[in-house]
Amino acid sequence: MKTFDYNIVLIGFMGTGKSTIARKLSYMHQMEVVEMDEEIVRRQGMSISDIFATHGEEYFRNLETELLRELQSKGGKVISCGGGAPLRAENVALMKQNGRVVLLTATPKTVYERVKNGKMRPILNGNMNVEYIASLMEKRREKYEAAADVMIATDGKAIWQICEELTRSLVE
């Protein structure tokens, strides 16, 4: 039995745990997981870095919006959004149509530790440092917080603790 008939939409900066938490929630609540970035990569047949390089960021952002529109047609999914998806007001409206928006947070230092060895972060190209991450997080913070129905800090917590806290927050 599914606990939630609406979508759980996970937003937050890269490295806050969206993909990891999405998989665990999917398992806990027997919900389908949709990893937006992976779905876009699959459909386009190229990496996000290549999409950015070939078509530009605006093109990629339009793909996110189209996918969100498609996903709101039915509930019962855990949707892990790319870090930039909630920066567009239209996307936030789509997320809220058939879902509850959960903002996962972490400190810039935690994010850096989680993403520093990754190569698939086009937004951080040439800027893989705590200061740059902190400034980008601060630029996005207001929009992230405005979009969120629930906020969960992920620093220093086990995956199951984050999922329990998130589930409790949604049920209450």
VOZASE-997215 format. One record per residue (C-alpha): residue in one letter; x, y, z. Coordinates in steps of 0.05 Angstrom, whole numbers, plus 32768, in hexadecimal, padded with zeros to 4 digits. Each point is the difference from the previous one (the first is absolute). Layout:
<atoms>
aXYZ;...
</atoms>
This chain:
<atoms>
m800080008000;k801980447FED;t800680338039;f7FF9803B7FD1;d7FD280087FC4;y802080427FEC;n8047800A7FE7;i8039800E802F;v802B80337FDC;l80478006801A;i802480417FF3;g8042801E8019;f804680117FEC;m802C7FCA7FE0;g801D7FD28035;t7FC880088033;g7FEB7FB77FF6;k7FC580047FD1;s80117FC17FD8;t80137FD7803C;i7FC280148028;a7FD37FF67FC3;r80177FB77FF9;k7FF77FF2804A;l7FBA80218002;s7FED7FD97FC1;y80137FBF8023;m7FDE80138043;h7FBE80167FE1;q7FFD7FD47FC1;m8000803E7FD4;e801F80077FBB;v803D802D8000;v800D80317FC8;e8046801D7FFD;m7FF4803D7FD4;d804880097FE9;e80067FB67FEE;e7FBE80017FDA;i8015803D7FD8;v80447FE07FF1;r7FDD7FC07FE9;r7FCF80257FD3;q8034802E7FE2;g80357FCA7FF7;m8036802D801C;s801C80168043;i7FE9803F8023;s8045801E7FF3;d7FF77FF27FB6;i7FB9801C8000;f801B80408020;a803A80037FCE;t7FD67FF07FC2;h7FBE8022800E;g800C802E803C;e7FE380048046;e7FBD801E7FE9;y7FF27FC37FD4;f800F7FD2803B;r7FD38029802E;n7FC87FFA7FCC;l80087FB48001;e7FF98001804C;t7FBF80277FFB;e7FE37FD17FCC;l80127FC3802A;l7FE1801F803F;r7FC0800F7FDA;e7FFD7FB77FE9;l800E7FE58046;q7FC780268021;s7FCB7FD97FDA;k80007FCB8037;g80197FF88047;g80247FCC8027;k804680117FE8;v803F80188022;i801D80357FD2;s804880148008;c800980437FDE;g8041801E7FE6;g801B8038802A;g7FE980377FD0;a7FB97FE77FF6;p7FDF80298038;l802080417FE7;r7FC780077FCD;a7FBD8016801D;e7FDC7FD67FCC;n80247FC28018;v7FEE800D8049;a7FB780087FEC;l80047FBD7FDB;m80217FDE803C;k7FC98018802F;q7FC77FEB7FD0;n80027FB78015;g80387FFD8033;r801F80178041;v804380227FF7;v80377FEB8030;l803F802A8003;l803E7FDA8015;t8037802C801C;a80497FF98013;t803980308010;p802E80167FC8;k80387FD78020;t7FD57FC18001;v7FEC800C7FB7;y804880087FED;e80147FC08023;r7FC87FDA7FDC;v800C801B7FB9;k804B800F7FFD;n80127FBF7FDD;g7FC680037FCE;k800B80137FB8;m7FB7800B7FED;r7FF48045801D;p800180317FC6;i7FEB803B802D;l80407FF58029;n80317FF97FC7;g803F80248015;n7FE180158042;m80047FC2802C;n800A80238043;v7FD8800F803F;e7FFE804B7FF4;y7FE27FFA7FBA;i7FCE7FCC8018;a7FEC802D803A;s7FF5803C7FD2;l7FD67FD77FCF;m7FD87FE28039;e7FF28045801C;k7FE880197FBC;r7FCF7FC67FFC;r7FEB7FFD804A;e7FC4802F7FFC;k7FE17FDC7FC5;y800C7FBB801F;e7FE180148042;a7FC480227FDE;a7FF27FC07FD8;a80057FD1803C;d7FC57FE28028;v80327FDD802E;m804B800C800D;i802F7FC98018;a8049800B8012;t802A7FC47FEA;d804380108021;g801A7FC9802E;k7FC27FD57FFB;a7FF87FB97FE8;i7FD57FF47FC2;w7FCA7FDC8029;q7FFE803B8032;i7FF580327FC8;c7FC97FD47FE1;e7FDD7FF68043;e8002804B800F;l7FE6800F7FBA;t7FC87FCD8004;r7FEB801A8044;s7FFF80477FE7;l7FD37FEE7FC5;v7FD07FD68029;e7FF780358037;
</atoms>
